[in-house]
């Protein structure tokens, strides 16, 4: 069973993406089903300042990043995913993608991390990219890896 909560902490997400909570919930659900995972996940849609603080506190990197995943240590809990609006919007613009598609991709990416995927080595990175592409296809969104060499 999946229990996905979405917290909208930065109202600017609503201006950037139509129904961001619903899209984030659906992307997490599809990604976790793809990975065969079950449990509770919280997706935090916030701003760059909050993600910068989390990144500094948990990874000793004093800068915002697009998405952070925090695996849980409790049974029935998969963990949390946090996304930074400014970074997500900027990356989407630079890549010529819709912010909504980039949001869905990054939520899926974070959820797959919570389900045990990683991208530290080439083989596991390729497996994770393929899983992300399948999630995006199921969401009816473009493959974020197409056209990238």
Secondary structure in CASP SS format (residue, H / E / C, confidence):
PFRMAT SS
TARGET T0000
AUTHOR 0000-0000-0000
METHOD secondary structure of the structure
MODEL  1
X C 1.00
X E 1.00
X E 1.00
X E 1.00
X E 1.00
X E 1.00
X E 1.00
X E 1.00
X C 1.00
X C 1.00
X C 1.00
X H 1.00
X H 1.00
X H 1.00
X H 1.00
X H 1.00
X C 1.00
X C 1.00
X C 1.00
X H 1.00
X H 1.00
X H 1.00
X H 1.00
X H 1.00
X H 1.00
X H 1.00
X H 1.00
X H 1.00
X H 1.00
X H 1.00
X H 1.00
X H 1.00
X H 1.00
X H 1.00
X C 1.00
X C 1.00
X C 1.00
X C 1.00
X E 1.00
X E 1.00
X E 1.00
X E 1.00
X E 1.00
X E 1.00
X E 1.00
X E 1.00
X C 1.00
X H 1.00
X H 1.00
X H 1.00
X H 1.00
X H 1.00
X H 1.00
X H 1.00
X H 1.00
X H 1.00
X H 1.00
X H 1.00
X H 1.00
X C 1.00
X C 1.00
X C 1.00
X C 1.00
X C 1.00
X C 1.00
X C 1.00
X E 1.00
X E 1.00
X E 1.00
X E 1.00
X E 1.00
X C 1.00
X C 1.00
X C 1.00
X C 1.00
X C 1.00
X E 1.00
X E 1.00
X E 1.00
X E 1.00
X E 1.00
X E 1.00
X E 1.00
X E 1.00
X H 1.00
X H 1.00
X H 1.00
X H 1.00
X H 1.00
X H 1.00
X H 1.00
X H 1.00
X H 1.00
X H 1.00
X H 1.00
X C 1.00
X C 1.00
X C 1.00
X H 1.00
X H 1.00
X H 1.00
X H 1.00
X H 1.00
X H 1.00
X H 1.00
X H 1.00
X H 1.00
X H 1.00
X H 1.00
X H 1.00
X H 1.00
X H 1.00
X H 1.00
X H 1.00
X C 1.00
X C 1.00
X C 1.00
X C 1.00
X C 1.00
X C 1.00
X C 1.00
X H 1.00
X H 1.00
X H 1.00
X H 1.00
X H 1.00
X H 1.00
X H 1.00
X H 1.00
X H 1.00
X H 1.00
X H 1.00
X H 1.00
X H 1.00
X H 1.00
X H 1.00
X H 1.00
X H 1.00
X C 1.00
X C 1.00
X C 1.00
X C 1.00
X C 1.00
X C 1.00
X C 1.00
X C 1.00
X C 1.00
X C 1.00
X C 1.00
END
